[in-house]
Amino acid sequence: MVVRIALDVMGGDNAPEATLRGALLACAPDNPRALAPERILLVGESDAIRHKLTELGSTLEFPIQHASQVIGMAESPALALRAKPDSSIAVCVGAVKKGAAGGLVSMGNTGAVVGAATIGLGTLEGVRRPAIAVTLSLTGQPVTFLDMGANREAKPQDLLQFASMGAVYMRDCLGVAEPRVGLLNIGSEPSKGTELLKEAYPLLAAAGARLNFVGNVEGNTIFGSVADVVVTDGFTGNVVLKLLEGFSGFMLQLVMAELKAHQVAWSKEALSNVKRRVDYAEYGGALLLGVNGVVVKGHGRSDAVAVANALAVAARTVDSNVNQHIIEGLRAQSA
Amino acid sequence: MVVRIALDVMGGDNAPEATLRGALLACAPDNPRALAPERILLVGESDAIRHKLTELGSTLEFPIQHASQVIGMAESPALALRAKPDSSIAVCVGAVKKGAAGGLVSMGNTGAVVGAATIGLGTLEGVRRPAIAVTLSLTGQPVTFLDMGANREAKPQDLLQFASMGAVYMRDCLGVAEPRVGLLNIGSEPSKGTELLKEAYPLLAAAGARLNFVGNVEGNTIFGSVADVVVTDGFTGNVVLKLLEGFSGFMLQLVMAELKAHQVAWSKEALSNVKRRVDYAEYGGALLLGVNGVVVKGHGRSDAVAVANALAVAARTVDSNVNQHIIEGLRAQSA
């Protein structure tokens, strides 16, 4: 049986052009991980979708599910979800809930996607709170950070669960056999940091062989391949994510300006390689781990490549049965 | 009357060479803000200091205060301060306490400097907790971030005081007439973020004309000159500071590697300009605001330029009477 991925065609700054181009790219025969078009359920204004596909010269037979409404990027998530029950985001979530799809991908309003998915799908057995996981391959090796903002505050037990979920994802989807898990802190000793971290540390350490806990990691060491999974609360994680985004853009500008001032014939290609490495949109976006379904939230400004990557991440996460393994991992932890 | 700055000659990765070279640089006649040598009280092993000064060919007449012990960079601050009462750090703090100096500069063990200064000097009238302030001029305009790690946790009232202290510093020492104060958060609305931030926001907003509060700022906007002072709790601040440090070094490596791979004749000078912009050691280090005296903690790996900058920051902070203005600001706030 083919498990579909629902794609919110209407979500994102460049929708529906970028999302549909992304779907086409995900199915391109020269793509080594190409998906069959029937695996991608296009969700949105159906006439607009068909029209755009024709315009793009596509002859692929995607399944399409109509959704008459669109939630804007700047709308209040709670209000918009109530006012627009037939939004493309809500219809994507509904498709997963009904089993018409195993996962969904949206580049739309983050709060609306997280809210609709959390409420609509519920959490997996044993999960206290879902977490947003973002994978970056800064040093060439992927590192998954979580929670990057699903929750504002966390309890020590939540951090333990984030560690477990992140480790399962790294193992199942990114092929890291025994993922090293670090706790983002301001010092290496177990006694460092906030009360939350001081209480979480022994919980993670006590997980023993079930978790390859490597202790505290710091903001200046995470670029040195010290951990495969970096666990933090959603507030700190979101600050970190936005800071990386802002800082990388800023630094690239600075580098370009300086190279120009020194009349260095800088290579656009070289700098765009750097940009790709530090831009998480390139990695297919963020995964909402812990909900009953696979939910991938791409960056609003995703281009077609990023959309195709997000679809690939969703398909891989569905196919590798990550959610079942998360449940089993948490069961073992609480046993 | 000349107010002296006590310099911990023995502190830092490159001490005493870098600290003494820094003192000489701070007094160099071609330095537009040159200090008189009699303003810099050299604290440390006196024979070693005299020997090194001769070796460096100096004929300047610095006052010297002997300290027989040195606290290592990796020592436990609490234990080291107890075991080494005659450490160069403790003697610097003692000099400020006795009034022999108005401020101190150390590149040594951060925990020991903060601990010794907080306990030894006490807090200014009305100050609940001191805060570590770090000034960066990423975009060409200085932005002061605090607290960058003096406290692990903060109360809303602490954030209000940090805002007030940071604004006084920006006005008195960096000449920003009405410093814009932003609260580091994960969204712009007042309702965003942790309980701490949701309670702090109205406190800052209620300060009215006494504080130019511009609301919440985010990690991806702080590089766009949205605020002159960015207020956060010490845990988040320390994570941010270390992340900026790690990420800037990492990105520069990435840029260099890519330019090399594309056989671009990259200019070392251009990239070291970038490095200077993102390296807070260049700005003279961190200021411990709120203690009864001026305390500048430079980065452990400071070179002579950074030490000279730190001495200049300390002298300027002493001369502009920042601490008196902080007291007056807090008095007005609680009136």
Interface residues (C-beta under 8 A of the other chain):
Chain A: L138 T139 G149 R152 E153 L184 I186 G193 T194 E195 E218 G219 N220 T221 I222 F223 G224 F235 T236 N238 V239 V240 L241 K242 L243 L244 E245 G246 F247 S248 G249 F250 M251 L252 L254 V255 E258 L259 A261 H262 V264 A265 W266 S267 E269 A270 L271 N273 V274 R277 V278
Chain B: L138 T139 G149 R152 E153 L184 I186 G193 T194 E195 E218 G219 N220 T221 I222 F223 G224 F235 T236 N238 V239 V240 L241 K242 L243 L244 E245 G246 F247 S248 G249 F250 M251 L252 L254 V255 E258 L259 A261 H262 V264 A265 W266 S267 E269 A270 L271 N273 V274 R277 V278
